Amino acid sequence: MTNIVIYTKDYCPYCVKAKSLLTQKGQKDNITEIDITHDEALQQEMIAKSGGRRTVPQIFIGGTHVGGFDDMHALDKEGKLDPLLA
């Protein structure tokens, strides 16, 4: 099973959408959520790992940075998300 890491904030609707899409894909048990809402150190970690991106969610599938929800949704529409999850 592929490990998925999602950096989130507790008030982010796109974070909810990202987790929902992954759950629909049968990946609920593979998601590690890192809530950075009130943790500056985790925010800086996310920024460093994502190449400077400051928005949430930031999604990593199997160690590969996918980007945010829009990026992951686009991969799904192109048929490229399922192979990453396999």
Phi and psi in radians as a Rosetta constraint file:
Dihedral C 1 N 2 CA 2 C 2 CIRCULARHARMONIC -1.446 0.35
Dihedral N 2 CA 2 C 2 N 3 CIRCULARHARMONIC 2.314 0.35
Dihedral C 2 N 3 CA 3 C 3 CIRCULARHARMONIC -1.420 0.35
Dihedral N 3 CA 3 C 3 N 4 CIRCULARHARMONIC 2.310 0.35
Dihedral C 3 N 4 CA 4 C 4 CIRCULARHARMONIC -2.118 0.35
Dihedral N 4 CA 4 C 4 N 5 CIRCULARHARMONIC 2.244 0.35
Dihedral C 4 N 5 CA 5 C 5 CIRCULARHARMONIC -2.054 0.35
Dihedral N 5 CA 5 C 5 N 6 CIRCULARHARMONIC 2.257 0.35
Dihedral C 5 N 6 CA 6 C 6 CIRCULARHARMONIC -2.206 0.35
Dihedral N 6 CA 6 C 6 N 7 CIRCULARHARMONIC 2.121 0.35
Dihedral C 6 N 7 CA 7 C 7 CIRCULARHARMONIC -1.503 0.35
Dihedral N 7 CA 7 C 7 N 8 CIRCULARHARMONIC 2.218 0.35
Dihedral C 7 N 8 CA 8 C 8 CIRCULARHARMONIC -2.330 0.35
Dihedral N 8 CA 8 C 8 N 9 CIRCULARHARMONIC 2.954 0.35
Dihedral C 8 N 9 CA 9 C 9 CIRCULARHARMONIC -2.219 0.35
Dihedral N 9 CA 9 C 9 N 10 CIRCULARHARMONIC 2.618 0.35
Dihedral C 9 N 10 CA 10 C 10 CIRCULARHARMONIC -1.195 0.35
Dihedral N 10 CA 10 C 10 N 11 CIRCULARHARMONIC -0.242 0.35
Dihedral C 10 N 11 CA 11 C 11 CIRCULARHARMONIC -1.927 0.35
Dihedral N 11 CA 11 C 11 N 12 CIRCULARHARMONIC 0.295 0.35
Dihedral C 11 N 12 CA 12 C 12 CIRCULARHARMONIC -1.682 0.35
Dihedral N 12 CA 12 C 12 N 13 CIRCULARHARMONIC 1.976 0.35
Dihedral C 12 N 13 CA 13 C 13 CIRCULARHARMONIC -1.194 0.35
Dihedral N 13 CA 13 C 13 N 14 CIRCULARHARMONIC -0.509 0.35
Dihedral C 13 N 14 CA 14 C 14 CIRCULARHARMONIC -1.242 0.35
Dihedral N 14 CA 14 C 14 N 15 CIRCULARHARMONIC -0.492 0.35
Dihedral C 14 N 15 CA 15 C 15 CIRCULARHARMONIC -1.138 0.35
Dihedral N 15 CA 15 C 15 N 16 CIRCULARHARMONIC -0.742 0.35
Dihedral C 15 N 16 CA 16 C 16 CIRCULARHARMONIC -1.101 0.35
Dihedral N 16 CA 16 C 16 N 17 CIRCULARHARMONIC -0.759 0.35
Dihedral C 16 N 17 CA 17 C 17 CIRCULARHARMONIC -1.092 0.35
Dihedral N 17 CA 17 C 17 N 18 CIRCULARHARMONIC -0.713 0.35
Dihedral C 17 N 18 CA 18 C 18 CIRCULARHARMONIC -1.106 0.35
Dihedral N 18 CA 18 C 18 N 19 CIRCULARHARMONIC -0.817 0.35
Dihedral C 18 N 19 CA 19 C 19 CIRCULARHARMONIC -1.130 0.35
Dihedral N 19 CA 19 C 19 N 20 CIRCULARHARMONIC -0.635 0.35
Dihedral C 19 N 20 CA 20 C 20 CIRCULARHARMONIC -1.128 0.35
Dihedral N 20 CA 20 C 20 N 21 CIRCULARHARMONIC -0.790 0.35
Dihedral C 20 N 21 CA 21 C 21 CIRCULARHARMONIC -1.069 0.35
Dihedral N 21 CA 21 C 21 N 22 CIRCULARHARMONIC -0.765 0.35
Dihedral C 21 N 22 CA 22 C 22 CIRCULARHARMONIC -1.167 0.35
Dihedral N 22 CA 22 C 22 N 23 CIRCULARHARMONIC -0.619 0.35
Dihedral C 22 N 23 CA 23 C 23 CIRCULARHARMONIC -1.142 0.35
Dihedral N 23 CA 23 C 23 N 24 CIRCULARHARMONIC -0.721 0.35
Dihedral C 23 N 24 CA 24 C 24 CIRCULARHARMONIC -1.067 0.35
Dihedral N 24 CA 24 C 24 N 25 CIRCULARHARMONIC -0.495 0.35
Dihedral C 24 N 25 CA 25 C 25 CIRCULARHARMONIC -1.505 0.35
Dihedral N 25 CA 25 C 25 N 26 CIRCULARHARMONIC 0.121 0.35
Dihedral C 25 N 26 CA 26 C 26 CIRCULARHARMONIC 1.367 0.35
Dihedral N 26 CA 26 C 26 N 27 CIRCULARHARMONIC 0.426 0.35
Dihedral C 26 N 27 CA 27 C 27 CIRCULARHARMONIC -1.887 0.35
Dihedral N 27 CA 27 C 27 N 28 CIRCULARHARMONIC 0.180 0.35
Dihedral C 27 N 28 CA 28 C 28 CIRCULARHARMONIC -0.902 0.35
Dihedral N 28 CA 28 C 28 N 29 CIRCULARHARMONIC -0.743 0.35
Dihedral C 28 N 29 CA 29 C 29 CIRCULARHARMONIC -1.334 0.35
Dihedral N 29 CA 29 C 29 N 30 CIRCULARHARMONIC -0.176 0.35
Dihedral C 29 N 30 CA 30 C 30 CIRCULARHARMONIC -1.694 0.35
Dihedral N 30 CA 30 C 30 N 31 CIRCULARHARMONIC -0.041 0.35
Dihedral C 30 N 31 CA 31 C 31 CIRCULARHARMONIC -1.564 0.35
Dihedral N 31 CA 31 C 31 N 32 CIRCULARHARMONIC 2.212 0.35
Dihedral C 31 N 32 CA 32 C 32 CIRCULARHARMONIC -1.886 0.35
Dihedral N 32 CA 32 C 32 N 33 CIRCULARHARMONIC 1.992 0.35
Dihedral C 32 N 33 CA 33 C 33 CIRCULARHARMONIC -1.698 0.35
Dihedral N 33 CA 33 C 33 N 34 CIRCULARHARMONIC 2.268 0.35
Dihedral C 33 N 34 CA 34 C 34 CIRCULARHARMONIC -2.016 0.35
Dihedral N 34 CA 34 C 34 N 35 CIRCULARHARMONIC 1.851 0.35
Dihedral C 34 N 35 CA 35 C 35 CIRCULARHARMONIC -1.451 0.35
Dihedral N 35 CA 35 C 35 N 36 CIRCULARHARMONIC 2.028 0.35
Dihedral C 35 N 36 CA 36 C 36 CIRCULARHARMONIC -1.814 0.35
Dihedral N 36 CA 36 C 36 N 37 CIRCULARHARMONIC 0.219 0.35
Dihedral C 36 N 37 CA 37 C 37 CIRCULARHARMONIC -0.882 0.35
Dihedral N 37 CA 37 C 37 N 38 CIRCULARHARMONIC -0.846 0.35
Dihedral C 37 N 38 CA 38 C 38 CIRCULARHARMONIC -2.104 0.35
Dihedral N 38 CA 38 C 38 N 39 CIRCULARHARMONIC 0.451 0.35
Dihedral C 38 N 39 CA 39 C 39 CIRCULARHARMONIC -2.294 0.35
Dihedral N 39 CA 39 C 39 N 40 CIRCULARHARMONIC 1.757 0.35
Dihedral C 39 N 40 CA 40 C 40 CIRCULARHARMONIC -1.088 0.35
Dihedral N 40 CA 40 C 40 N 41 CIRCULARHARMONIC -0.647 0.35
Dihedral C 40 N 41 CA 41 C 41 CIRCULARHARMONIC -1.113 0.35
Dihedral N 41 CA 41 C 41 N 42 CIRCULARHARMONIC -0.743 0.35
Dihedral C 41 N 42 CA 42 C 42 CIRCULARHARMONIC -1.192 0.35
Dihedral N 42 CA 42 C 42 N 43 CIRCULARHARMONIC -0.593 0.35
Dihedral C 42 N 43 CA 43 C 43 CIRCULARHARMONIC -1.093 0.35
Dihedral N 43 CA 43 C 43 N 44 CIRCULARHARMONIC -0.761 0.35
Dihedral C 43 N 44 CA 44 C 44 CIRCULARHARMONIC -1.156 0.35
Dihedral N 44 CA 44 C 44 N 45 CIRCULARHARMONIC -0.635 0.35
Dihedral C 44 N 45 CA 45 C 45 CIRCULARHARMONIC -1.072 0.35
Dihedral N 45 CA 45 C 45 N 46 CIRCULARHARMONIC -0.787 0.35
Dihedral C 45 N 46 CA 46 C 46 CIRCULARHARMONIC -1.092 0.35
Dihedral N 46 CA 46 C 46 N 47 CIRCULARHARMONIC -0.775 0.35
Dihedral C 46 N 47 CA 47 C 47 CIRCULARHARMONIC -1.059 0.35
Dihedral N 47 CA 47 C 47 N 48 CIRCULARHARMONIC -0.753 0.35
Dihedral C 47 N 48 CA 48 C 48 CIRCULARHARMONIC -1.144 0.35
Dihedral N 48 CA 48 C 48 N 49 CIRCULARHARMONIC -0.790 0.35
Dihedral C 48 N 49 CA 49 C 49 CIRCULARHARMONIC -1.227 0.35
Dihedral N 49 CA 49 C 49 N 50 CIRCULARHARMONIC -0.494 0.35
Dihedral C 49 N 50 CA 50 C 50 CIRCULARHARMONIC -1.647 0.35
Dihedral N 50 CA 50 C 50 N 51 CIRCULARHARMONIC 0.149 0.35
Dihedral C 50 N 51 CA 51 C 51 CIRCULARHARMONIC 1.298 0.35
Dihedral N 51 CA 51 C 51 N 52 CIRCULARHARMONIC 0.504 0.35
Dihedral C 51 N 52 CA 52 C 52 CIRCULARHARMONIC 1.804 0.35
Dihedral N 52 CA 52 C 52 N 53 CIRCULARHARMONIC -0.060 0.35
Dihedral C 52 N 53 CA 53 C 53 CIRCULARHARMONIC -1.233 0.35
Dihedral N 53 CA 53 C 53 N 54 CIRCULARHARMONIC 2.415 0.35
Dihedral C 53 N 54 CA 54 C 54 CIRCULARHARMONIC -1.983 0.35
Dihedral N 54 CA 54 C 54 N 55 CIRCULARHARMONIC -0.118 0.35
Dihedral C 54 N 55 CA 55 C 55 CIRCULARHARMONIC -1.577 0.35
Dihedral N 55 CA 55 C 55 N 56 CIRCULARHARMONIC 2.739 0.35
Dihedral C 55 N 56 CA 56 C 56 CIRCULARHARMONIC -2.023 0.35
Dihedral N 56 CA 56 C 56 N 57 CIRCULARHARMONIC 2.677 0.35
Dihedral C 56 N 57 CA 57 C 57 CIRCULARHARMONIC -1.368 0.35
Dihedral N 57 CA 57 C 57 N 58 CIRCULARHARMONIC 2.765 0.35
Dihedral C 57 N 58 CA 58 C 58 CIRCULARHARMONIC -2.048 0.35
Dihedral N 58 CA 58 C 58 N 59 CIRCULARHARMONIC 2.193 0.35
Dihedral C 58 N 59 CA 59 C 59 CIRCULARHARMONIC -2.046 0.35
Dihedral N 59 CA 59 C 59 N 60 CIRCULARHARMONIC 2.316 0.35
Dihedral C 59 N 60 CA 60 C 60 CIRCULARHARMONIC -2.163 0.35
Dihedral N 60 CA 60 C 60 N 61 CIRCULARHARMONIC 2.179 0.35
Dihedral C 60 N 61 CA 61 C 61 CIRCULARHARMONIC -2.041 0.35
Dihedral N 61 CA 61 C 61 N 62 CIRCULARHARMONIC 2.029 0.35
Dihedral C 61 N 62 CA 62 C 62 CIRCULARHARMONIC 1.020 0.35
Dihedral N 62 CA 62 C 62 N 63 CIRCULARHARMONIC 0.583 0.35
Dihedral C 62 N 63 CA 63 C 63 CIRCULARHARMONIC 1.495 0.35
Dihedral N 63 CA 63 C 63 N 64 CIRCULARHARMONIC -0.125 0.35
Dihedral C 63 N 64 CA 64 C 64 CIRCULARHARMONIC -1.629 0.35
Dihedral N 64 CA 64 C 64 N 65 CIRCULARHARMONIC 2.249 0.35
Dihedral C 64 N 65 CA 65 C 65 CIRCULARHARMONIC -1.317 0.35
Dihedral N 65 CA 65 C 65 N 66 CIRCULARHARMONIC 2.027 0.35
Dihedral C 65 N 66 CA 66 C 66 CIRCULARHARMONIC -1.543 0.35
Dihedral N 66 CA 66 C 66 N 67 CIRCULARHARMONIC -0.582 0.35
Dihedral C 66 N 67 CA 67 C 67 CIRCULARHARMONIC 1.986 0.35
Dihedral N 67 CA 67 C 67 N 68 CIRCULARHARMONIC -2.553 0.35
Dihedral C 67 N 68 CA 68 C 68 CIRCULARHARMONIC -1.664 0.35
Dihedral N 68 CA 68 C 68 N 69 CIRCULARHARMONIC -2.950 0.35
Dihedral C 68 N 69 CA 69 C 69 CIRCULARHARMONIC -1.065 0.35
Dihedral N 69 CA 69 C 69 N 70 CIRCULARHARMONIC -0.783 0.35
Dihedral C 69 N 70 CA 70 C 70 CIRCULARHARMONIC -1.038 0.35
Dihedral N 70 CA 70 C 70 N 71 CIRCULARHARMONIC -0.691 0.35
Dihedral C 70 N 71 CA 71 C 71 CIRCULARHARMONIC -1.127 0.35
Dihedral N 71 CA 71 C 71 N 72 CIRCULARHARMONIC -0.776 0.35
Dihedral C 71 N 72 CA 72 C 72 CIRCULARHARMONIC -1.174 0.35
Dihedral N 72 CA 72 C 72 N 73 CIRCULARHARMONIC -0.688 0.35
Dihedral C 72 N 73 CA 73 C 73 CIRCULARHARMONIC -1.109 0.35
Dihedral N 73 CA 73 C 73 N 74 CIRCULARHARMONIC -0.711 0.35
Dihedral C 73 N 74 CA 74 C 74 CIRCULARHARMONIC -1.103 0.35
Dihedral N 74 CA 74 C 74 N 75 CIRCULARHARMONIC -0.724 0.35
Dihedral C 74 N 75 CA 75 C 75 CIRCULARHARMONIC -1.052 0.35
Dihedral N 75 CA 75 C 75 N 76 CIRCULARHARMONIC -0.698 0.35
Dihedral C 75 N 76 CA 76 C 76 CIRCULARHARMONIC -1.113 0.35
Dihedral N 76 CA 76 C 76 N 77 CIRCULARHARMONIC -0.774 0.35
Dihedral C 76 N 77 CA 77 C 77 CIRCULARHARMONIC -1.097 0.35
Dihedral N 77 CA 77 C 77 N 78 CIRCULARHARMONIC -0.557 0.35
Dihedral C 77 N 78 CA 78 C 78 CIRCULARHARMONIC -1.483 0.35
Dihedral N 78 CA 78 C 78 N 79 CIRCULARHARMONIC -0.038 0.35
Dihedral C 78 N 79 CA 79 C 79 CIRCULARHARMONIC 1.353 0.35
Dihedral N 79 CA 79 C 79 N 80 CIRCULARHARMONIC 0.312 0.35
Dihedral C 79 N 80 CA 80 C 80 CIRCULARHARMONIC -1.780 0.35
Dihedral N 80 CA 80 C 80 N 81 CIRCULARHARMONIC -0.130 0.35
Dihedral C 80 N 81 CA 81 C 81 CIRCULARHARMONIC -1.346 0.35
Dihedral N 81 CA 81 C 81 N 82 CIRCULARHARMONIC -0.803 0.35
Dihedral C 81 N 82 CA 82 C 82 CIRCULARHARMONIC -0.984 0.35
Dihedral N 82 CA 82 C 82 N 83 CIRCULARHARMONIC -0.750 0.35
Dihedral C 82 N 83 CA 83 C 83 CIRCULARHARMONIC -1.069 0.35
Dihedral N 83 CA 83 C 83 N 84 CIRCULARHARMONIC -0.586 0.35
Dihedral C 83 N 84 CA 84 C 84 CIRCULARHARMONIC -1.163 0.35
Dihedral N 84 CA 84 C 84 N 85 CIRCULARHARMONIC -0.584 0.35
Dihedral C 84 N 85 CA 85 C 85 CIRCULARHARMONIC -1.429 0.35
Dihedral N 85 CA 85 C 85 N 86 CIRCULARHARMONIC -0.267 0.35
